Amino acid sequence: MLSTLKNMQDLWLFTTRLELVAATVELAQAEIGDLSAFAGLLNVPRPTSWPPPLNDEHSQRSFLASLQKAEPRAAGWNLWFCIRRDQRELVGNAGFKGGPKDGFVEIGYSMLEAHQRNGYCTEAVRVLIGWAFQCRDVQSVIAHHFTRTGAVDSCNGKM
């Protein structure tokens, strides 16, 4: 796992097939207001379908509000955008519901339907869990999911 911090607001994680980009206020605003600008900021083609399942404008606005309140040291403890590296394509998102509290962080994830069952979720979650455990305040990572789908169960079962 390689992470690069260009400044306090720019954080990336890389896996063999994915690039994960930590959400910023600018990215979250573009995701809500201008999908073409959002894609441009991530240097990917405009997705034909966005957001991924279980995400909607309400959840996008919630993440934006969280980012707007966050201090710079909280970078990474929110939403991450998952990009397939070989074809520079947005495949989904994953991330945390805030920083560590009482030793725990909660992780969530969703891949676009066209990119499910390719191992992207497992790959993204593994690198995020590894990143989280670099923080001495994290003792455990928990995940909940709202629907019982084979793709979600498959990802949870591999962690």
C-alpha positions as CSV (number, residue, x, y, z in Angstrom):
1,M,0.0,0.0,0.0
2,L,1.3,3.4,-0.9
3,S,-0.2,6.7,0.3
4,T,0.8,10.1,-0.8
5,L,-0.1,13.3,0.9
6,K,0.4,16.3,-1.4
7,N,-1.2,18.6,1.2
8,M,-3.5,18.2,4.1
9,Q,-6.5,17.9,1.8
10,D,-5.1,15.5,-0.9
11,L,-4.8,11.9,0.1
12,W,-4.5,8.8,-2.2
13,L,-4.2,5.1,-1.6
14,F,-3.1,2.7,-4.4
15,T,-3.7,-1.0,-4.9
16,T,-2.8,-3.2,-7.8
17,R,-5.9,-2.2,-9.7
18,L,-7.4,0.7,-7.8
19,E,-6.6,4.3,-6.9
20,L,-8.6,5.6,-3.9
21,V,-8.9,9.4,-3.6
22,A,-10.1,10.8,-0.3
23,A,-13.0,13.2,-0.7
24,T,-12.5,16.9,-0.3
25,V,-15.0,19.7,0.0
26,E,-14.3,20.6,-3.7
27,L,-14.9,17.0,-4.8
28,A,-18.1,16.6,-2.8
29,Q,-19.5,19.9,-4.1
30,A,-18.8,18.8,-7.7
31,E,-20.2,15.4,-7.1
32,I,-23.5,17.0,-6.1
33,G,-23.6,19.9,-8.5
34,D,-21.7,19.1,-11.7
35,L,-20.9,15.5,-12.5
36,S,-18.7,16.5,-15.4
37,A,-16.6,18.7,-13.2
38,F,-16.4,15.9,-10.6
39,A,-15.1,13.5,-13.2
40,G,-12.6,16.2,-14.4
41,L,-11.2,16.7,-10.9
42,L,-10.7,12.9,-10.6
43,N,-9.3,12.7,-14.2
44,V,-11.8,10.1,-15.2
45,P,-14.5,10.0,-17.9
46,R,-17.9,11.2,-16.8
47,P,-19.6,8.1,-15.4
48,T,-22.8,7.1,-17.2
49,S,-24.3,6.0,-13.8
50,W,-23.6,7.8,-10.5
51,P,-23.9,7.6,-7.5
52,P,-23.5,3.9,-6.6
53,P,-26.3,1.9,-4.9
54,L,-27.4,3.1,-1.4
55,N,-26.0,6.6,-2.2
56,D,-28.2,9.5,-3.2
57,E,-28.2,13.3,-2.9
58,H,-29.1,13.1,0.8
59,S,-26.0,10.9,1.6
60,Q,-23.9,13.1,-0.7
61,R,-24.9,16.3,1.2
62,S,-24.3,14.5,4.5
63,F,-20.7,13.7,3.4
64,L,-20.3,17.3,2.2
65,A,-21.4,18.7,5.6
66,S,-19.1,16.3,7.4
67,L,-16.2,17.4,5.2
68,Q,-17.0,21.1,5.7
69,K,-16.9,20.6,9.5
70,A,-13.7,18.5,9.5
71,E,-10.3,19.7,10.6
72,P,-7.4,19.0,8.2
73,R,-6.1,16.2,10.4
74,A,-9.4,14.3,9.7
75,A,-8.4,13.8,6.1
76,G,-9.3,10.3,5.1
77,W,-11.8,9.6,7.8
78,N,-14.7,10.2,5.4
79,L,-15.6,9.1,1.9
80,W,-13.1,7.8,-0.7
81,F,-13.7,7.6,-4.4
82,C,-12.6,4.3,-6.1
83,I,-11.0,4.5,-9.5
84,R,-10.0,1.6,-11.7
85,R,-6.4,2.4,-12.7
86,D,-6.0,0.6,-16.0
87,Q,-8.8,2.4,-17.7
88,R,-9.2,5.4,-15.4
89,E,-12.8,4.7,-14.6
90,L,-14.8,5.5,-11.5
91,V,-16.1,2.2,-10.0
92,G,-17.6,3.2,-6.7
93,N,-16.9,4.6,-3.2
94,A,-15.9,3.4,0.2
95,G,-14.8,5.1,3.4
96,F,-15.4,5.7,7.0
97,K,-18.2,7.3,9.0
98,G,-15.8,9.6,10.8
99,G,-12.6,9.1,12.8
100,P,-11.9,6.7,15.6
101,K,-14.2,6.8,18.6
102,D,-13.5,4.5,21.6
103,G,-11.1,2.6,19.4
104,F,-13.6,1.8,16.6
105,V,-14.2,3.1,13.1
106,E,-17.0,2.1,10.9
107,I,-16.5,1.4,7.2
108,G,-18.9,1.5,4.4
109,Y,-18.7,0.8,0.6
110,S,-20.7,0.6,-2.6
111,M,-19.6,-0.2,-6.1
112,L,-21.5,0.7,-9.3
113,E,-23.6,-2.3,-10.4
114,A,-21.5,-2.7,-13.6
115,H,-18.4,-3.1,-11.4
116,Q,-19.7,-5.5,-8.7
117,R,-18.3,-9.0,-8.4
118,N,-14.9,-8.0,-9.7
119,G,-13.2,-7.9,-6.3
120,Y,-13.0,-4.1,-6.3
121,C,-14.9,-3.8,-3.1
122,T,-12.7,-6.3,-1.3
123,E,-9.6,-4.6,-2.6
124,A,-10.8,-1.1,-1.6
125,V,-11.9,-2.2,1.9
126,R,-8.6,-4.0,2.5
127,V,-6.5,-1.0,1.7
128,L,-8.7,1.3,3.8
129,I,-8.6,-1.1,6.8
130,G,-4.8,-1.2,6.5
131,W,-4.7,2.6,6.4
132,A,-7.0,2.8,9.4
133,F,-4.8,0.5,11.5
134,Q,-1.9,2.8,10.9
135,C,-3.7,5.1,13.4
136,R,-2.9,4.1,17.0
137,D,-6.4,5.1,18.0
138,V,-8.0,2.3,15.9
139,Q,-8.4,-1.0,17.6
140,S,-11.3,-2.3,15.5
141,V,-13.1,-1.7,12.2
142,I,-16.7,-2.5,11.9
143,A,-19.0,-2.7,8.9
144,H,-22.8,-2.9,8.6
145,H,-24.8,-3.3,5.4
146,F,-28.5,-2.6,4.7
147,T,-29.3,-5.2,2.1
148,R,-28.4,-8.8,1.7
149,T,-26.9,-9.1,-1.7
150,G,-24.3,-11.6,-2.8
151,A,-21.8,-8.9,-3.7
152,V,-22.0,-7.3,-0.2
153,D,-21.9,-10.7,1.6
154,S,-18.9,-11.7,-0.5
155,C,-17.0,-8.6,0.4
156,N,-17.9,-8.9,4.2
157,G,-16.9,-12.5,4.2
158,K,-13.4,-11.8,2.9
159,M,-12.5,-9.3,5.6
